[in-house]
Amino acid sequence: MTGHTITQEAADTAARTSVTQSRAARELGLKRGEFELAVMLGRIRTVSDTVGGRRRVTREEIERVRAGEGFPEAWVERIRAVGTTEGAALMDISTARFTRLTRAGFVTPVKFYLNRYRAVVWLYLAEELRQFAEAEANSGLLTGRAPGTIRAQLEAGVDLRARNWRGRHAGALLRQSDDPWERAAAVASLLDPAQIAEIIKDPYERAYVRRLMPELFGGQGAPDTPAGRIIQKITTADDPDEIRWLRANLTIGLSQARGERPAPRPESKPAPVPAPDHESASGPRPRAELDTEPSAHPGPDHEAPPTALPEQETRGRAPEPRGLLKWMRRRGA
């Protein structure tokens, strides 16, 4: 049984025992954003029928989620995402203090989107905000003056929201696949193309990794649009420590992927088969046919083509017969 047959059988089996993500969301009664967030958080597990294929949800997983404690109301509440105003209200602090805490990295965004003014709107898990506010160790951050180190960082323009989101998103992508090439592509998706080219020298490996990269908010704007450039800036690592971490993980991931299987390459074309010798295959050709082609080794009955004559010697001479006509004239002589 060939590898292609095995892969096709596995894909057919997965299709029979699983459904698309959109159908799974409908069967669970979840909105699209709720479902995508649940998958990102690992609350709903997905599978892939083929490497690089669209991820699906098994029937068994749908039943597991339905049977979960508090589903659907309490379950949905645990994945509810809120913005700055609602988040500040949950923590019983001002929106200004809430923003300072998020910029300083105390609270990590779970997702973001661009509003109609192309401003970045960060969203946070309501469950995590409540846990942060209830922790006794964080009471000093919710009231009174912020520590001097935090004030200095904020005054210097530090904003860790994008970096913390990338770290969280990288972890979510790595949890979704066990395939080493897909995992390497997940890490590479957060690096600048120039960084990827430095690490992945082989063009076929680079093309394969690029093909397996997950789409990061592709529906919110093409790369060459203002919205697309904002998204690209958020989803591309820019901190030196973060870049070093991603490069190291990509290098390790590539080593593991190469040990698993090589990246696909175009099949080499077979060498052209030389045409069989006509005379040996079908017997000697007619004499007339032979005389119509130049001979590499002219014999006594076949003269070599004449060399070019000076203009004064050739002027006024009739064209010399060639081929069959020339042969007939020599026979007549």
N, C-alpha and C positions, 0 to 999 in steps of 0.2 A: 504494500500500500504506500503510495507516494505521500510526501509531506503536504502537497497541495490538497490531496484527498482528505487527509486527516484534518487540515485546517478548515476545509469546507464543511466536513461533518460536524466539527466543533461549532462553527458558525450557525449551522442549521439547528443544532441542539439548543444553543443559546437563544435563537430566535423563537423557538417553540416554548421555552420555559421562562422567557422574560418579555418585557414590554418597553416601549420607548419612554423616555423621561417625561414627555408631555402627557402621555397616557397615564403613567404612574401618578403624576400630580393630580390629574382629574379623578382617578380612583380614590386617592387619599383626601380629596377635597381641599387641596392646597393651592394657593396662588403661585404663579410662576416664580416670583421673587422669594416666597417662603420655601418653595421646593429647592431652588438653587442654593439658598443659604443653608438649608438642612444638609444637602449633599456636601457643601464646602466644609461644614462643621463635623462631618462624619456621622450625623444622625441618621442619614439614609445612605446605605452602601450601594454602589453601582458596580457593574461588571462590563467588560468589553468582549465582543465576540471575536474580534481580530485586533492585532496590534495597530494602533492608530485609528481604529474605528470608533463610531459613536458609542458612548456608554449607555447601558440599559439598566433596568431594574428588574430583578427576578421576582416571580410571584411569591416566593418564600419571604423575600425582604418586605414586600408590601404587607403581607400578613403579619410579619413581626412588628412592623411599625403600628399597624392597627391595634395589635394586642398590647401595645406599650401603655405604661401607667399614665392615666390622665388624657389619653388621646380622645378627641382632638384638641379640646380647649387648653388644658394645662400643657400639653405637648407643644402646641403652637406658641404659647406664651414663652416657652423656654428658647424659642428661636426668634423672638420679636426683636427687630432692630429699630432704634430710635435716633433722632437727630440731636442737635445741641440743646435746643429749648426743652424738649421732653426729657433728655438725659439729665440736664441740670435740675429739673423738677424732681426726678426720681432720687437724686442725691441730696436734694434740699440745699442747693448752693446756687449762686448766680451763674448766668451764662458766661460771664467773663472769667470767673474762676474755673468753670468747667473747661473752657477753651484752653486756659493756661495748663491745666492738668493734662489735657490730651496732647498739646504741643510738646510738653516735657516728657511724654512717653509713659505716663502712669496708667493711661487707659488706651487700649489698642483698638483702632477701628476694625469693623468686621466687613465693611463694604463701602463703596462710594458711588456717586453718580454726578453727572454734570446737569445743572439746571438750565433753564432756557437762556440765561445770561452767561452760560459757560463757566459758572462758578462751581467749585468743587464742594459737594455736600458729603460730609463724612457721617457714617452711621455706626452705631455701637450696640452691642447686645445689652438689652435691658437687664437681663439676668446678671451679667458681669458687673454692671454699674451698681446694682443693689448689693452685690457681694462686696464690692470695693467700699461702699459707704458704710456697710455694717462691720467691717473689719476694724478692730480697735487700733491697730497700728497705723491706720490712715486718718485717724481723727484730727491730727495736727495739720493735715493738708486741706481739710474741709473748712477750717475756721482759722482766723488770725492771719498773720503775715506769713507769706511763703518763705522757706529757707533761702539764705543768701545765694547758695550755689544755683538754685533753681531760678531765682530772679536774674542772676547774671547770664545764665544760658538763654533765657527768654529775651533779655535785652540784646543779646548778640544775634538774635534772629533764629535760634534753634527751633526746628519744627520736625518732630520725629514721627508724625502721623503716617506719612507715605512710607517711610522705611519700616515701621512696625507693621503696617498693612502688608507690605511685600513679604516680610518674614512669615506672617501668618498665612498668607496665600501660598507661599512655597511649601509650607508644611501640609496644607490641604491638598495640593497637587501631588505631592509625593505619597500621600496616604491612598490616593485613588488608583495607583497602579503598582504592580510588582514587576513589570517588564523593565529591564535595565535601560533600554533605549528610550522608552517613554519617560522614565525618571530623569535621565540625563537631559532630555528635551524640556522637561518642566523647569529644571534649574536654569538652562540656557535661555528660557523665555524671559527671564528677569535681567539678562545681561545685554549690554550694547552689542550690536553686530560686529563692531571692531574687536571687542573682547572675545567674542565667539570665534572669529577668524584666527585670532592669535593662538587659541587653544586647540581648535579642530583644524588641522592643516589639510587633511584629506578632503577634497571637494565633494566626494560622494558621501562621506560621513556627514559633512556639514549640510548637504542637501537633505539627507535622511532626517537629521535632527530638526531641521527647519520644518519639514513636513509633519513631524510628530508634535511640534510645539502647540500647546493649547492656545485658543484664541482668547485674548484678553480684552474684553469689552469692545469687540470689533463692531458691534451694532451701533455704538454711540458716535462713531465718526471715523472716516477713512484716514489713513496715516498722513495724508497731505492736506488735511483740513485743520482749522484752528482747534476744534474739539479733539481731533485725533492727536495733535501734537501735545495737548495737555495730558491726555491719557497716557501717551507714550512716556512723557516725563515722569508721571507717577509710577508707572509700571517698570521703569528701568532703573536699576541700582545706580546710585551716584555717590554713596558714602564709601570712602576708601576701605574701611574695615568690612563693610558689607560686600564690596566687590571682591576682596580677597577671600572671603568665606565662600562666595558663590563660585569663584574660579577653582578653588580647591575642591569643592564638592563636585563640580563638573568634571574635573580631571579624574577624580576617583570613579565617578559614575561611568565615564567613557571607558576606563580600564575594565570595569566589570562588564559593560555591554559588549566590548570586543571579545572578552572571554566567553560570552554567551553565544554570540553569532556575529558574523561580519555584517557591515552595512550593505544593502543591496547595490549591485553595480550592473551596468548594462552588459548584456551577453556579448562576448567577443564574436565577431563575424568569422565564419569559416574561410580559409584561404581559397581563392578562386581555383577551380579545377581547370588545368590546361586543356585546351581543345585537342581531341585525338587527331593524330596524323591522318589526313584524308586518304592518302595513298595506301597506308597500311590497313585502314579500316574498310575501305570499299574498293580496293584494287587500284591499279594505275589509272590516272585521269587521261582523257583523250589528249592527243598531241596538240590539237588546236587550243584547248583550254590552258595547257601549260604555256603556250607561246603568248597568251594574252597577259601574263604576269611577269614582272621582272624576276630574273633568276639570280640567286645569290652566287651560284657557281656556274657560269655559262659554259655549255659544252660546245662541241664542234658544230652542231646544228642550231645552236641558239647563241647569237652574238650578244655581247654585252652592250648596253646602251652607249652610243658614241659620246665622247666628251665634247664639251662646248667648244665650238670653233670661233676663231676671231671673226669680227663682223665683216672684214673685207673678203674672207674666204667663203662665208655662208650667204652673202648677198647674191640674189639672183638664182639660187639653187631651189629646186622644187623640194617640198617636204619629203623626207625619206619615209617609205611605207613602213608600217609597224605591224606587229602581231600576225594575224592569219594571212593578211594580204602579202606581207613581206615573205612569209614562208612559201606561199604559192608561187611568187615570182622566182624565188630561188629554185624551187622544184622545176619550174618551166625552163629555167636556164640549163 
